[in-house]
Structures are given as structure tokens and as C-alpha cells.
Amino acid sequence: MDIKIPYTPRKHQKLLHQQIDKHRWSVLVCHRRFGKTVCMINHLIKSALMSKQKNPRFAYLAPTFKQAKSIAWDYMKQFTDKIPHTKFNETELRVDLPNGARITLLGSDSPDGLRGIYLDGCVIDEYANVNSRLFPEIIRPALSDRKGYCVFIGTPAGMNNNFYELYQHANGAEDWFNYKAKASDTKIVDEEELVKAREIMGEKKYLQEFECDWIANIEGAVYGDVIGKMDDNKQLTRVPYDPALPVSTAWDLGVSDHSAIIFYQQNGSVINIIDYHEERGQGLPYYIKMVDNKDYVYRDHFAPHDIDVTKMLDRY
């Protein structure tokens, strides 16, 4: 049966389809109005129709079931409506295709309810807002027996979340595709509209949503522009802990605000940041115990020049 999906990908979307077919795991950081949901729904449809597996199973996941319906269900019906013998289940947000394949829209708000399923492919949307247990505990095992693929998509929501961690992991990892699409690069949204959006949203929010800036909307960020340029040049990556080298720490202690501790190793002229801890509302004894409980052999601990240990101790 010759089936044609009524979808013509843009240049950037076409690139994504090609790369996802080559990699088992993909992390896509795309600006608002890029068309990532349409792109990924159509990729799932194509995968489902072309799968050689028996009873292929694919899924689109959003942070909540309600979001999955509002974001993707109309697109799913639109692009499969002309496929003969397709069946829609409005209650379960499920599409059954003529080759026995099934695509289901799901939410991460009840992750335990997804246990036991198997998947040949999966797209997880707005991954920064998805239940952190979903992928490692449920979706990853569901993809194992048939070696299915998974695509993580979204826009930045700061650096302290599972989406940023995955984005960093994908940078150079085997069988991972890492992609970032900024509105200024894709030109999908015209310049006049971007100018108006910036006026309403403000600079920081605009940079986060349209320029895929991980740091712009973080309050108090000092070196955000520097880190942003390093990220664009793919100069940020994860480095493993080397047990053969001692670990040093650099502290910025706060009483009413956050305390931050950086853990690093120095190998010649190279400094690798291997760990980081940030918290508020704790006294100095708490942080000392936390550092001591890590499986590191320490060399030096550096505190800020204006450290006031007495204040940290007296409060607790």
C-alpha cells in the first residue's frame, strides 16, 4: 500500500528526521514556533508505518496527559486521517494504523501507570518539566527488548533540571544526537515578529524561549553571556571523575541566599569541574558533612575572602 503523509518538512526539520534515523537517542533544543511537535509527530507516524516489528508500539509523552492532548492530538489526527483503515481512540488518545502499529499519547503525571509497556520509539516533549523518574525507570526499560529509539525535545528552563543534564550528556556521547536551534539561525520566525516578541517578553525571557539560552533567565547569573558563547561553540561537556587525582573545592557560603560548592580536579594545566552542590537554609556543619560523605580524596578547600564562619555557625 502506497501511503503519503500530508507533511512537507522545512529544511531544519528535514535535518532532524535524517539525524534521528541515524541515532538511537536524540536531544533537540528548539526555539518556540520551530515546529518541533509537528516534526516529531510525523516522525513517529513514519516510524510506525515503516516498522518491520510485529505489533509496533510508539508513544508521544508530555508532562501531563492533558498537555499531550492539547499539544499533539489534533496533529496526530490531522496527519493520519487520510491513511486507510486508521482507527482513533479519543479516550486513550491512541491511533491504530493498518499495519498493526499503534501510537499513543501519554503523560508523565502518572508514571507508574506506564509500567509494563514496550516501545519501538518514543518522543518526550518539554522534558525539563517531565517527571524525573519517567525515562530511567520506565521508558528506558520499555525500549530495551526491541532496541527502540527516544527523542527528547523542549526549550531551555535553566540549567538545574534533567533536560540540561541530558543535553550535556548527549554532547559527544556515542549514539547520541545533540541539536540546538536558535530563532536567529533558523529564520523560521520573521524578524519583525521576533522584535515584537522581545518587546513584550523582555530580554531574558526572549533569550530563553527564542535563542535557547540556558542561563539568560537565571536570576543573578554573572557570566551568562560567556557561558552562552561556550555552549554555542560546544565547549561545555561532562567530564568523568578521575580516582587517580585529588579533588579540590571552591566555596561561596550564604546565610540568607544560596551556598554553592564547586568540586574540581586539576590535571596539569587542565581544570575539570566534576561536581557541584547548591542549597540554602543550611549551616556550615551541614556542608562539611556533605562534602566529607562524598567518595573523594581531597587536596584543598577554598573559601571566599570575606567568609564569616561565625555567622554560619551561630545561626544553627
C-alpha positions as CSV (number, residue, x, y, z in Angstrom):
1,M,0.0,0.0,0.0
2,D,1.4,3.4,-1.1
3,I,0.8,5.9,1.8
4,K,1.7,9.5,1.6
5,I,1.6,11.6,4.8
6,P,0.4,15.2,4.1
7,Y,3.6,16.8,5.5
8,T,6.5,18.6,3.9
9,P,9.3,19.3,6.4
10,R,11.2,22.5,6.4
11,K,15.0,22.4,5.9
12,H,15.7,22.2,9.6
13,Q,13.0,19.6,10.2
14,K,14.4,17.5,7.4
15,L,17.8,17.5,9.1
16,L,16.2,16.3,12.3
17,H,14.5,13.4,10.5
18,Q,17.7,12.4,8.9
19,Q,19.8,12.5,12.1
20,I,17.2,10.8,14.3
21,D,17.2,7.9,11.9
22,K,20.9,7.6,12.4
23,H,21.0,7.8,16.2
24,R,19.1,5.9,18.9
25,W,19.0,8.8,21.3
26,S,18.4,12.5,20.3
27,V,18.2,15.7,22.4
28,L,16.6,18.6,20.5
29,V,16.6,22.1,22.0
30,C,14.4,24.2,19.7
31,H,13.1,27.7,19.9
32,R,9.4,28.4,20.2
33,R,7.4,28.1,16.9
34,F,10.2,25.9,15.4
35,G,7.5,23.3,14.6
36,K,9.1,20.6,16.8
37,T,5.9,18.9,17.8
38,V,4.6,18.7,14.2
39,C,8.0,17.4,13.2
40,M,8.1,14.7,15.9
41,I,4.5,13.6,15.4
42,N,5.3,13.0,11.7
43,H,8.5,11.1,12.6
44,L,6.5,8.8,14.9
45,I,3.9,8.2,12.1
46,K,6.6,7.4,9.6
47,S,8.4,5.1,12.0
48,A,5.2,3.3,12.8
49,L,4.2,2.8,9.2
50,M,7.7,1.5,8.2
51,S,8.4,-0.6,11.2
52,K,9.2,-4.3,10.5
53,Q,8.4,-5.3,14.0
54,K,5.3,-7.3,15.0
55,N,2.7,-5.0,16.5
56,P,4.9,-1.9,16.6
57,R,4.3,0.4,19.5
58,F,5.2,4.1,19.6
59,A,4.5,6.9,22.1
60,Y,4.4,10.7,22.4
61,L,4.8,11.8,26.0
62,A,4.1,15.3,27.6
63,P,4.5,16.4,31.2
64,T,0.7,15.7,31.7
65,F,-1.9,13.7,29.9
66,K,-3.9,16.9,29.4
67,Q,-0.9,18.6,27.8
68,A,-0.4,15.7,25.5
69,K,-4.0,16.0,24.3
70,S,-3.9,19.8,23.8
71,I,-0.4,19.9,22.2
72,A,-0.4,16.9,19.9
73,W,-3.7,15.0,19.5
74,D,-5.0,17.3,16.7
75,Y,-1.8,17.0,14.8
76,M,-1.8,13.2,15.2
77,K,-5.3,13.0,13.7
78,Q,-4.6,15.6,11.0
79,F,-1.6,13.7,9.6
80,T,-3.1,10.2,9.9
81,D,-6.7,11.0,8.8
82,K,-6.1,10.1,5.1
83,I,-4.4,6.7,5.9
84,P,-6.9,4.0,5.0
85,H,-8.3,1.8,7.8
86,T,-6.8,4.0,10.6
87,K,-8.7,3.9,13.9
88,F,-8.8,6.6,16.6
89,N,-9.5,6.1,20.2
90,E,-10.4,9.5,21.7
91,T,-10.4,8.3,25.3
92,E,-7.0,6.7,25.3
93,L,-5.5,9.2,22.7
94,R,-4.5,6.2,20.6
95,V,-4.1,5.7,16.8
96,D,-4.1,2.2,15.3
97,L,-2.6,2.0,11.8
98,P,-3.4,-0.5,9.1
99,N,-0.1,-2.4,9.6
100,G,-0.9,-3.2,13.2
101,A,1.2,-0.3,14.6
102,R,-0.1,1.9,17.4
103,I,0.9,5.4,18.5
104,T,-0.3,6.5,21.9
105,L,-0.2,9.9,23.6
106,L,0.8,9.7,27.2
107,G,1.5,12.0,30.2
108,S,4.2,11.7,32.9
109,D,1.9,12.7,35.7
110,S,1.1,9.1,36.5
111,P,4.4,7.3,35.6
112,D,3.7,4.1,37.4
113,G,0.7,3.6,35.2
114,L,3.0,3.2,32.3
115,R,5.0,0.3,33.7
116,G,4.9,-2.9,31.7
117,I,4.6,-1.4,28.2
118,Y,7.1,-2.0,25.4
119,L,8.1,0.6,22.8
120,D,9.8,0.8,19.5
121,G,10.1,4.5,19.5
122,C,9.2,7.4,21.8
123,V,9.2,11.2,21.8
124,I,9.3,13.0,25.2
125,D,8.2,16.7,24.9
126,E,9.1,19.5,27.3
127,Y,11.5,17.2,29.0
128,A,12.5,19.7,31.7
129,N,9.0,19.5,33.1
130,V,8.6,15.8,32.9
131,N,8.6,13.6,36.0
132,S,12.3,12.7,36.6
133,R,11.5,9.1,37.1
134,L,9.9,8.6,33.8
135,F,12.8,7.9,31.5
136,P,15.3,6.0,33.6
137,E,12.7,3.8,35.5
138,I,10.0,3.3,32.9
139,I,10.7,4.4,29.3
140,R,14.3,3.2,29.1
141,P,13.4,-0.4,30.1
142,A,10.4,-0.3,27.7
143,L,12.7,0.4,24.8
144,S,15.3,-2.3,25.7
145,D,14.0,-5.6,24.3
146,R,13.4,-4.1,20.8
147,K,16.2,-1.5,21.0
148,G,13.8,1.3,20.3
149,Y,14.7,5.0,20.0
150,C,13.9,8.0,22.1
151,V,13.8,11.8,21.2
152,F,13.9,14.4,24.0
153,I,12.6,17.8,22.9
154,G,12.0,21.2,24.5
155,T,13.2,24.7,25.2
156,P,15.6,25.6,28.0
157,A,14.3,26.1,31.5
158,G,17.5,26.9,33.4
159,M,20.4,24.5,34.0
160,N,19.2,22.8,37.1
161,N,17.0,20.1,35.6
162,N,17.1,16.8,33.8
163,F,16.8,18.3,30.3
164,Y,20.0,20.3,30.6
165,E,21.8,17.3,32.1
166,L,20.7,15.2,29.2
167,Y,21.7,17.9,26.7
168,Q,25.2,17.9,28.2
169,H,25.4,14.1,28.2
170,A,24.5,14.0,24.5
171,N,27.4,16.2,23.6
172,G,29.8,13.7,22.2
173,A,28.2,10.6,23.7
174,E,28.1,7.5,21.5
175,D,24.9,7.1,19.5
176,W,23.5,10.4,20.8
177,F,22.5,13.4,18.6
178,N,22.6,16.8,20.2
179,Y,21.0,19.7,18.4
180,K,20.1,23.4,19.3
181,A,18.0,25.6,17.0
182,K,18.0,29.4,17.8
183,A,15.5,31.6,16.1
184,S,18.3,33.9,14.9
185,D,19.8,30.9,13.0
186,T,16.7,29.2,11.6
187,K,14.9,32.3,10.3
188,I,11.6,30.4,10.7
189,V,10.1,33.3,12.6
190,D,10.4,36.6,10.7
191,E,12.5,39.4,12.2
192,E,9.6,41.8,12.8
193,E,7.7,39.2,14.8
194,L,10.9,38.5,16.9
195,V,11.3,42.2,17.6
196,K,7.7,42.4,18.9
197,A,8.1,39.3,20.9
198,R,11.2,40.7,22.6
199,E,9.4,43.9,23.5
200,I,6.6,42.0,25.3
201,M,8.6,39.2,26.8
202,G,11.6,41.1,28.0
203,E,15.2,40.3,27.1
204,K,15.8,37.4,29.5
205,K,12.7,35.5,28.7
206,Y,13.1,36.2,25.0
207,L,16.7,34.8,25.0
208,Q,15.5,31.7,26.8
209,E,12.5,30.9,24.6
210,F,13.7,32.1,21.2
211,E,17.5,31.9,21.4
212,C,17.6,28.7,23.5
213,D,19.8,30.3,26.2
214,W,20.1,28.1,29.2
215,I,21.3,30.9,31.5
216,A,19.5,34.1,30.5
217,N,16.5,33.7,32.8
218,I,18.6,32.6,35.9
219,E,18.5,35.4,38.5
220,G,21.9,36.7,39.5
221,A,23.9,35.0,36.7
222,V,27.1,37.0,36.2
223,Y,28.9,35.1,33.4
224,G,25.8,34.2,31.5
225,D,27.0,35.6,28.2
226,V,30.3,33.9,28.4
227,I,28.8,30.5,29.3
228,G,26.2,31.0,26.4
229,K,29.0,31.5,23.9
230,M,30.9,28.5,25.2
231,D,27.7,26.4,24.9
232,D,27.2,27.6,21.3
233,N,30.7,26.5,20.5
234,K,30.2,23.2,22.2
235,Q,32.9,23.9,24.7
236,L,30.8,22.7,27.6
237,T,30.7,18.9,28.3
238,R,30.6,16.4,31.1
239,V,34.0,15.1,32.4
240,P,34.3,12.0,34.5
241,Y,35.8,11.8,38.0
242,D,39.4,10.5,37.9
243,P,40.0,8.5,41.1
244,A,43.8,8.9,40.5
245,L,43.6,12.7,41.1
246,P,42.7,14.6,44.3
247,V,39.7,16.8,44.4
248,S,39.6,20.4,45.5
249,T,36.6,22.6,46.3
250,A,35.7,26.2,46.0
251,W,33.0,27.6,48.3
252,D,30.6,30.5,48.2
253,L,28.8,30.4,51.5
254,G,25.5,32.2,52.0
255,V,23.2,32.6,55.0
256,S,20.0,34.2,53.6
257,D,20.9,33.2,50.0
258,H,22.3,30.1,48.4
259,S,25.6,28.4,49.2
260,A,27.5,26.9,46.3
261,I,30.4,24.4,46.3
262,I,32.3,23.5,43.1
263,F,34.3,20.2,43.1
264,Y,37.2,20.1,40.6
265,Q,40.3,18.2,39.7
266,Q,43.5,19.7,38.2
267,N,45.5,17.7,35.7
268,G,48.4,19.8,34.6
269,S,47.0,23.0,33.2
270,V,43.6,21.5,32.7
271,I,40.9,22.1,35.4
272,N,37.9,19.7,35.2
273,I,34.7,20.6,37.2
274,I,33.4,17.2,38.2
275,D,30.6,18.0,40.7
276,Y,28.6,20.9,42.1
277,H,26.3,21.5,45.1
278,E,23.9,24.4,45.7
279,E,21.5,24.8,48.6
280,R,20.1,27.3,51.0
281,G,19.0,27.3,54.6
282,Q,21.8,25.1,55.9
283,G,24.7,25.8,58.3
284,L,28.4,25.2,57.8
285,P,28.4,21.8,59.7
286,Y,25.8,20.5,57.2
287,Y,28.0,21.4,54.2
288,I,31.2,19.9,55.9
289,K,29.4,16.6,56.5
290,M,28.0,16.6,52.9
291,V,31.5,17.1,51.4
292,D,33.0,14.5,53.7
293,N,30.4,11.9,52.7
294,K,31.5,12.0,49.1
295,D,33.9,9.4,47.9
296,Y,36.6,11.9,47.0
297,V,40.2,12.2,48.3
298,Y,40.6,16.0,48.9
299,R,43.6,18.3,48.5
300,D,42.5,21.9,49.0
301,H,39.3,23.7,50.1
302,F,39.0,27.4,49.1
303,A,36.6,29.8,50.8
304,P,35.8,33.3,49.7
305,H,38.0,36.1,51.1
306,D,35.1,37.6,53.1
307,I,34.0,34.3,54.7
308,D,32.3,34.8,58.1
309,V,32.2,31.3,59.6
310,T,30.9,32.6,62.9
311,K,27.7,33.8,61.3
312,M,27.2,30.5,59.7
313,L,27.8,28.6,63.0
314,D,25.8,31.0,65.2
315,R,22.7,30.6,63.1
316,Y,22.5,26.9,63.8
